[in-house]
Amino acid sequence: MAVGAAGCALVAFVVGVMGVGTGTTPSAAATSLDTLNVAAIPAAMQSVAPYVALGGMQCSAVSPPQIAAQIDTESAWDPNAVSSAGAEGLAQFLPTTWPSYAKTEDGTGDVTPFNPNDAAVAMGRYDCANAVAVAPLVTEGDGSQLSLMLASYDGPAAVLAAHGVPADVATYVKTMESRIAQYTATSTTVSGFGAAVVGAAERELGVPYVWGGGDWTGPTDGGFDCSGLVLYAVAQASHGAIKLPHSSETQVTMGTAVTPADMGPGDVIGFDLHTNGTFDHVGIYVGDGEIIDAPYTTQVVRFDPLSAFEGHPWAVRSFG
């Protein structure tokens, strides 16, 4: 369908809900080798994945898989968790620490530790601050940046005093570090055109859905719809050589047909949500059973699991 596929507005019945984004577009997404394995996140919390990714892009000391592993260890993905010490929410912020790192990320204005979207990105900011605080210890050889940073989550004072990871948090740190692998997507080793398509789309994580939005140069009217995101990512990957139409139904008839068993990161997947021969939604495969897409009104460019589209016909095309 021209000017935005209808499925972009109707796909709400198969995927989870997330608030409106702020349009943050971190360039680090394209070069990160530690792309998040969204499938490892509990299904009920996978809508927070774009914000976990943003949290892991706040500085070079952090990564999306590390933020996910830290959330797992801190709260077991419970956005309503409250510890015996009074730490709150998904990222377990103390009320006295939260205001220094909190910003609205999803456009709701609900800037509290119990908003998981805001909390995930705030965790990345706080980790970055702690990485700076312990940098002298790293220089002195008192531990790795990752271990010292994670050990500082209750504040870096004890780490600085101990000149290393204090004994009382050593198990906590090792547990977090051991969980990073499960949240790391192995498909990020892919190179070439497919990686460029994925990278271009990832740079737009958090940009709002806008019906008819997006062209070959970026978002229009403040955002993308599903086919607008695809045509943008493919144009960027091809340096403007491939300019797809703004229509999911037409996009899935172009390029080279690929079977689902053979698809790779960067391939475009069209979904027939109403099983009537109309491919009314489209996304970009990123590997490990996930796509990146602009789903529907009130939502943002985000990761979604392919499992959400079970029972609906697919059409997979490669443009590289």
TAMOHU-V92913 format. One record per residue. RES is the residue in one letter. BURIAL is b if it has 16 or more other C-alpha atoms within 10 Angstrom, else e. Layout:
BEGIN
res burial
RES BURIAL
RES BURIAL
END
This chain:
BEGIN
res burial
M b
A e
V b
G b
A b
A b
G b
C b
A b
L b
V b
A e
F e
V e
V b
G b
V b
M b
G b
V b
G b
T b
G b
T e
T e
P b
S e
A b
A b
A b
T e
S b
L b
D b
T b
L b
N b
V b
A b
A b
I b
P e
A e
A e
M e
Q b
S b
V b
A b
P b
Y b
V b
A b
L b
G b
G b
M b
Q b
C e
S e
A b
V b
S b
P b
P b
Q b
I b
A b
A b
Q b
I b
D b
T b
E b
S b
A b
W b
D b
P b
N e
A b
V b
S e
S e
A e
G e
A b
E b
G b
L b
A b
Q b
F b
L b
P e
T e
T e
W b
P e
S e
Y b
A b
K b
T b
E b
D b
G b
T e
G e
D e
V b
T b
P b
F b
N b
P b
N b
D b
A b
A b
V b
A b
M b
G b
R b
Y b
D b
C b
A b
N b
A b
V e
A b
V b
A b
P e
L b
V b
T e
E e
G e
D b
G b
S e
Q b
L b
S b
L b
M b
L b
A b
S b
Y b
D b
G b
P b
A e
A e
V b
L b
A e
A e
H b
G b
V b
P b
A e
D e
V b
A e
T e
Y e
V b
K e
T e
M b
E b
S e
R b
I b
A b
Q b
Y b
T b
A b
T b
S b
T b
T e
V b
S e
G e
F b
G b
A b
A b
V b
V b
G b
A b
A b
E b
R b
E b
L b
G b
V b
P b
Y b
V b
W b
G b
G b
G b
D b
W b
T e
G b
P b
T b
D e
G e
G b
F b
D b
C b
S b
G b
L b
V b
L b
Y b
A b
V b
A b
Q b
A b
S b
H e
G e
A e
I b
K b
L b
P b
H b
S b
S b
E b
T b
Q b
V b
T e
M e
G b
T e
A b
V b
T e
P e
A e
D e
M b
G b
P b
G b
D b
V b
I b
G b
F b
D b
L b
H e
T e
N e
G e
T b
F b
D b
H b
V b
G b
I b
Y b
V b
G b
D b
G e
E b
I b
I b
D b
A b
P b
Y b
T b
T e
Q b
V b
V b
R b
F b
D b
P b
L b
S e
A e
F b
E e
G e
H e
P b
W b
A b
V b
R b
S b
F b
G b
END
